[in-house]
Amino acid sequence: MGDRLEEVMDAIPADYEGLRTLLLSRRETMPKRLKQIAAFALEHPEEMAFQTVAGVADHAGVQPSTLVRFAKSLGYDGFSHLQQIFRDRLRERFPDYRERLRSLRDTEGHHVHATSLLEGFADAAAISLDRMRESVRPEEFSRAIETLAKADTIYLLGARRVFPIAAYCAYAFGKLGVRAILIDHIAQLGPEQLATATERDAVLAISFTPYAPVTADLATVAARRNIPVVAITDSAFSPLVPSADIWLEVAEADFGAFRSLSASFALAMALAVGTAEKRAEG
């Protein structure tokens, strides 16, 4: 019995990376509600670190008791024990930015000076960029560039909040001499716009929670037709991941519930230039 308990204790993740690995390994077997919390936790680690159990439950769309059950299913004593993992992660990675951003968030609901707003959004952008440096692995980034560089035509998918990123990619690829088609889905014609794509092409799909259904659906269609898919998304639980040959993780920070796009734009710029350079080598 004592040996069994010791094995269970050893299996409890002691840091964020261990927790992330455990959640990813269980994503196919988790009950629906626990999977919902797991996705939320990986997409919003700051909220997991600083919100109350009631606040996290409200934002994740579950009952507080479900959040406690989630923590215990991973081997933790309760939510506070799990929350410490997220707090330790932020102390290690973003101590200065996060503390400043927290102090600004405390003023929500009151009049905020214009300078404070600018500082808040600038801090969120900086956090996003720092986080992206950690989450986008060089080997995955290189594979994404190779996939896009081989394509005859790159089809660009991005709706709602991330449409500006897809539109920028269309502009950048055009300027760099790389053939690209922006699927704007005007008049619900996204499927028809993608219909001309072949296995010699590639799709660059971009979507963050709450994921645009049209982007996920068209990425699935492309994958079924053996068209390579490169995805930019915010979690291993994203609906884009099953369709993607390569996916790059970008989880933008927010200020006052307005999420940054800074890291996404930086990654899009790097992909466009990297793809053009790779094609020039050939």
KEMIVO-498547 format. One record per residue (C-alpha): residue in one letter; x, y negated, z. Coordinates in steps of 0.05 Angstrom, whole numbers, plus 5000, padded with zeros to 4 digits. Last residue first. Layout:
% residues N
pt code=a&east=X&north=Y&up=Z
...
END
This chain:
% residues 282
pt code=g&east=5319&north=4480&up=3914
pt code=e&east=5351&north=4429&up=3960
pt code=a&east=5301&north=4376&up=3937
pt code=r&east=5244&north=4421&up=3960
pt code=k&east=5273&north=4424&up=4029
pt code=e&east=5281&north=4349&up=4031
pt code=a&east=5208&north=4338&up=4011
pt code=t&east=5184&north=4387&up=4064
pt code=g&east=5226&north=4355&up=4118
pt code=v&east=5200&north=4286&up=4100
pt code=a&east=5127&north=4309&up=4103
pt code=l&east=5137&north=4352&up=4165
pt code=a&east=5173&north=4297&up=4203
pt code=m&east=5118&north=4247&up=4186
pt code=a&east=5064&north=4295&up=4209
pt code=l&east=5102&north=4309&up=4274
pt code=a&east=5107&north=4234&up=4289
pt code=f&east=5034&north=4224&up=4272
pt code=s&east=5013&north=4280&up=4318
pt code=a&east=5058&north=4255&up=4374
pt code=s&east=5027&north=4185&up=4371
pt code=l&east=4955&north=4206&up=4365
pt code=s&east=4937&north=4186&up=4436
pt code=r&east=4874&north=4208&up=4471
pt code=f&east=4823&north=4158&up=4497
pt code=a&east=4795&north=4187&up=4562
pt code=g&east=4820&north=4125&up=4601
pt code=f&east=4890&north=4139&up=4577
pt code=d&east=4903&north=4205&up=4542
pt code=a&east=4960&north=4253&up=4532
pt code=e&east=4965&north=4291&up=4466
pt code=a&east=4975&north=4366&up=4465
pt code=v&east=5015&north=4384&up=4403
pt code=e&east=5029&north=4457&up=4389
pt code=l&east=5054&north=4477&up=4320
pt code=w&east=5022&north=4537&up=4285
pt code=i&east=5052&north=4583&up=4234
pt code=d&east=5016&north=4636&up=4193
pt code=a&east=4951&north=4606&up=4218
pt code=s&east=4882&north=4637&up=4214
pt code=p&east=4880&north=4665&up=4285
pt code=v&east=4910&north=4599&up=4311
pt code=l&east=4859&north=4551&up=4281
pt code=p&east=4804&north=4570&up=4331
pt code=s&east=4848&north=4539&up=4386
pt code=f&east=4863&north=4585&up=4445
pt code=a&east=4938&north=4581&up=4433
pt code=s&east=4928&north=4507&up=4446
pt code=d&east=4934&north=4437&up=4418
pt code=t&east=4933&north=4442&up=4343
pt code=i&east=4976&north=4431&up=4281
pt code=a&east=4965&north=4490&up=4234
pt code=v&east=5004&north=4517&up=4175
pt code=v&east=4962&north=4563&up=4132
pt code=p&east=4988&north=4607&up=4076
pt code=i&east=4934&north=4625&up=4025
pt code=n&east=4919&north=4699&up=4030
pt code=r&east=4846&north=4689&up=4009
pt code=r&east=4822&north=4708&up=4079
pt code=a&east=4871&north=4656&up=4107
pt code=a&east=4841&north=4601&up=4064
pt code=v&east=4770&north=4618&up=4085
pt code=t&east=4792&north=4617&up=4158
pt code=a&east=4825&north=4549&up=4149
pt code=l&east=4760&north=4525&up=4117
pt code=d&east=4719&north=4547&up=4177
pt code=a&east=4767&north=4518&up=4229
pt code=t&east=4768&north=4451&up=4193
pt code=v&east=4693&north=4449&up=4183
pt code=p&east=4681&north=4466&up=4256
pt code=a&east=4720&north=4406&up=4282
pt code=y&east=4753&north=4428&up=4346
pt code=p&east=4733&north=4394&up=4412
pt code=t&east=4793&north=4401&up=4421
pt code=f&east=4846&north=4387&up=4369
pt code=s&east=4848&north=4399&up=4295
pt code=i&east=4899&north=4396&up=4238
pt code=a&east=4903&north=4444&up=4179
pt code=l&east=4960&north=4443&up=4128
pt code=v&east=4940&north=4492&up=4074
pt code=a&east=4989&north=4524&up=4025
pt code=d&east=4992&north=4539&up=3951
pt code=r&east=5019&north=4598&up=3911
pt code=e&east=4965&north=4642&up=3942
pt code=t&east=4913&north=4600&up=3906
pt code=a&east=4874&north=4536&up=3920
pt code=t&east=4821&north=4515&up=3870
pt code=a&east=4763&north=4530&up=3918
pt code=l&east=4789&north=4483&up=3971
pt code=q&east=4752&north=4423&up=3943
pt code=e&east=4691&north=4466&up=3933
pt code=p&east=4692&north=4489&up=4005
pt code=g&east=4701&north=4417&up=4029
pt code=l&east=4643&north=4390&up=3988
pt code=q&east=4598&north=4370&up=4046
pt code=a&east=4581&north=4305&up=4010
pt code=i&east=4652&north=4281&up=4026
pt code=h&east=4692&north=4338&up=4056
pt code=d&east=4757&north=4296&up=4055
pt code=i&east=4801&north=4353&up=4032
pt code=l&east=4864&north=4314&up=4016
pt code=i&east=4903&north=4345&up=3959
pt code=a&east=4979&north=4347&up=3958
pt code=r&east=5033&north=4350&up=3904
pt code=v&east=5100&north=4330&up=3934
pt code=g&east=5133&north=4270&up=3900
pt code=l&east=5154&north=4236&up=3964
pt code=k&east=5103&north=4179&up=3957
pt code=g&east=5048&north=4230&up=3946
pt code=f&east=5069&north=4271&up=4005
pt code=a&east=5068&north=4209&up=4049
pt code=y&east=4999&north=4185&up=4026
pt code=a&east=4967&north=4254&up=4032
pt code=c&east=5001&north=4263&up=4099
pt code=y&east=4973&north=4196&up=4122
pt code=a&east=4903&north=4219&up=4103
pt code=a&east=4912&north=4283&up=4144
pt code=i&east=4934&north=4241&up=4203
pt code=p&east=4877&north=4191&up=4195
pt code=f&east=4828&north=4250&up=4194
pt code=v&east=4850&north=4270&up=4264
pt code=r&east=4791&north=4239&up=4302
pt code=r&east=4738&north=4266&up=4253
pt code=a&east=4766&north=4316&up=4205
pt code=g&east=4833&north=4344&up=4182
pt code=l&east=4850&north=4392&up=4127
pt code=l&east=4905&north=4378&up=4076
pt code=y&east=4915&north=4424&up=4016
pt code=i&east=4989&north=4429&up=3996
pt code=t&east=5001&north=4444&up=3922
pt code=d&east=5054&north=4488&up=3889
pt code=a&east=5074&north=4512&up=3958
pt code=k&east=5145&north=4533&up=3973
pt code=a&east=5161&north=4469&up=4011
pt code=l&east=5100&north=4478&up=4056
pt code=t&east=5121&north=4547&up=4079
pt code=e&east=5194&north=4526&up=4088
pt code=i&east=5173&north=4465&up=4129
pt code=a&east=5129&north=4507&up=4174
pt code=r&east=5185&north=4557&up=4184
pt code=s&east=5232&north=4502&up=4204
pt code=f&east=5181&north=4475&up=4255
pt code=e&east=5172&north=4544&up=4284
pt code=e&east=5247&north=4554&up=4291
pt code=p&east=5255&north=4485&up=4323
pt code=r&east=5202&north=4498&up=4376
pt code=v&east=5146&north=4447&up=4382
pt code=s&east=5123&north=4447&up=4455
pt code=e&east=5180&north=4412&up=4490
pt code=r&east=5192&north=4356&up=4441
pt code=m&east=5116&north=4350&up=4436
pt code=r&east=5111&north=4336&up=4510
pt code=d&east=5160&north=4278&up=4506
pt code=l&east=5120&north=4248&up=4448
pt code=s&east=5054&north=4255&up=4484
pt code=i&east=5082&north=4225&up=4548
pt code=a&east=5108&north=4165&up=4508
pt code=a&east=5040&north=4155&up=4475
pt code=a&east=5004&north=4159&up=4542
pt code=d&east=5053&north=4108&up=4571
pt code=a&east=5040&north=4061&up=4512
pt code=f&east=4965&north=4068&up=4523
pt code=g&east=4972&north=4051&up=4596
pt code=e&east=5021&north=3994&up=4585
pt code=l&east=4974&north=3963&up=4534
pt code=l&east=4915&north=3970&up=4582
pt code=s&east=4956&north=3941&up=4639
pt code=t&east=4974&north=3881&up=4596
pt code=a&east=4900&north=3869&up=4581
pt code=h&east=4884&north=3866&up=4655
pt code=v&east=4835&north=3920&up=4678
pt code=h&east=4767&north=3902&up=4705
pt code=h&east=4740&north=3959&up=4747
pt code=g&east=4712&north=4028&up=4730
pt code=e&east=4781&north=4055&up=4718
pt code=t&east=4831&north=4024&up=4766
pt code=d&east=4857&north=4091&up=4791
pt code=r&east=4874&north=4108&up=4720
pt code=l&east=4928&north=4055&up=4721
pt code=s&east=4960&north=4087&up=4782
pt code=r&east=4958&north=4155&up=4749
pt code=l&east=4992&north=4127&up=4687
pt code=r&east=5049&north=4100&up=4728
pt code=e&east=5058&north=4166&up=4764
pt code=r&east=5056&north=4204&up=4699
pt code=y&east=5107&north=4162&up=4663
pt code=d&east=5158&north=4166&up=4720
pt code=p&east=5154&north=4239&up=4738
pt code=f&east=5142&north=4270&up=4669
pt code=r&east=5178&north=4337&up=4663
pt code=e&east=5197&north=4364&up=4731
pt code=r&east=5144&north=4329&up=4773
pt code=l&east=5093&north=4347&up=4719
pt code=r&east=5109&north=4421&up=4722
pt code=d&east=5106&north=4422&up=4798
pt code=r&east=5037&north=4392&up=4797
pt code=f&east=5012&north=4444&up=4747
pt code=i&east=5038&north=4502&up=4790
pt code=q&east=5009&north=4469&up=4852
pt code=q&east=4940&north=4472&up=4821
pt code=l&east=4940&north=4548&up=4823
pt code=h&east=4949&north=4548&up=4899
pt code=s&east=4897&north=4493&up=4906
pt code=f&east=4848&north=4533&up=4863
pt code=g&east=4850&north=4595&up=4907
pt code=d&east=4897&north=4648&up=4936
pt code=y&east=4929&north=4659&up=4868
pt code=g&east=4931&north=4728&up=4834
pt code=l&east=4909&north=4709&up=4764
pt code=s&east=4837&north=4731&up=4778
pt code=k&east=4840&north=4688&up=4841
pt code=a&east=4850&north=4625&up=4801
pt code=f&east=4794&north=4642&up=4753
pt code=r&east=4747&north=4659&up=4811
pt code=v&east=4762&north=4590&up=4840
pt code=l&east=4745&north=4557&up=4774
pt code=t&east=4682&north=4599&up=4769
pt code=s&east=4661&north=4574&up=4838
pt code=p&east=4670&north=4503&up=4815
pt code=q&east=4618&north=4516&up=4760
pt code=v&east=4639&north=4508&up=4687
pt code=g&east=4641&north=4454&up=4634
pt code=a&east=4716&north=4442&up=4635
pt code=h&east=4707&north=4369&up=4652
pt code=d&east=4658&north=4385&up=4709
pt code=a&east=4700&north=4442&up=4735
pt code=v&east=4762&north=4399&up=4736
pt code=g&east=4726&north=4345&up=4774
pt code=a&east=4695&north=4393&up=4824
pt code=v&east=4762&north=4426&up=4837
pt code=t&east=4792&north=4358&up=4848
pt code=q&east=4833&north=4327&up=4792
pt code=f&east=4909&north=4316&up=4795
pt code=a&east=4946&north=4376&up=4768
pt code=m&east=4890&north=4409&up=4727
pt code=e&east=4876&north=4340&up=4696
pt code=e&east=4949&north=4334&up=4677
pt code=p&east=4951&north=4404&up=4648
pt code=h&east=4895&north=4387&up=4598
pt code=e&east=4902&north=4433&up=4537
pt code=l&east=4932&north=4492&up=4575
pt code=a&east=4881&north=4487&up=4631
pt code=f&east=4822&north=4476&up=4584
pt code=a&east=4839&north=4539&up=4544
pt code=a&east=4845&north=4580&up=4608
pt code=i&east=4779&north=4551&up=4634
pt code=q&east=4742&north=4573&up=4571
pt code=k&east=4776&north=4641&up=4573
pt code=l&east=4750&north=4648&up=4644
pt code=r&east=4680&north=4632&up=4621
pt code=k&east=4682&north=4681&up=4562
pt code=p&east=4711&north=4740&up=4600
pt code=m&east=4785&north=4749&up=4589
pt code=t&east=4809&north=4808&up=4545
pt code=e&east=4835&north=4773&up=4483
pt code=r&east=4867&north=4714&up=4520
pt code=r&east=4903&north=4758&up=4570
pt code=s&east=4974&north=4754&up=4542
pt code=l&east=4965&north=4680&up=4528
pt code=l&east=4943&north=4668&up=4600
pt code=l&east=5003&north=4706&up=4628
pt code=t&east=5053&north=4668&up=4583
pt code=r&east=5023&north=4602&up=4604
pt code=l&east=5028&north=4621&up=4678
pt code=g&east=5101&north=4640&up=4670
pt code=e&east=5115&north=4576&up=4633
pt code=y&east=5079&north=4536&up=4687
pt code=d&east=5118&north=4566&up=4746
pt code=a&east=5112&north=4619&up=4799
pt code=p&east=5068&north=4666&up=4758
pt code=i&east=5036&north=4719&up=4803
pt code=a&east=5063&north=4787&up=4782
pt code=d&east=5113&north=4791&up=4840
pt code=m&east=5055&north=4783&up=4888
pt code=v&east=5018&north=4841&up=4855
pt code=e&east=5080&north=4885&up=4858
pt code=e&east=5090&north=4868&up=4932
pt code=l&east=5018&north=4887&up=4947
pt code=r&east=5028&north=4955&up=4914
pt code=d&east=5092&north=4967&up=4952
pt code=g&east=5056&north=4952&up=5018
pt code=m&east=5000&north=5000&up=5000
END
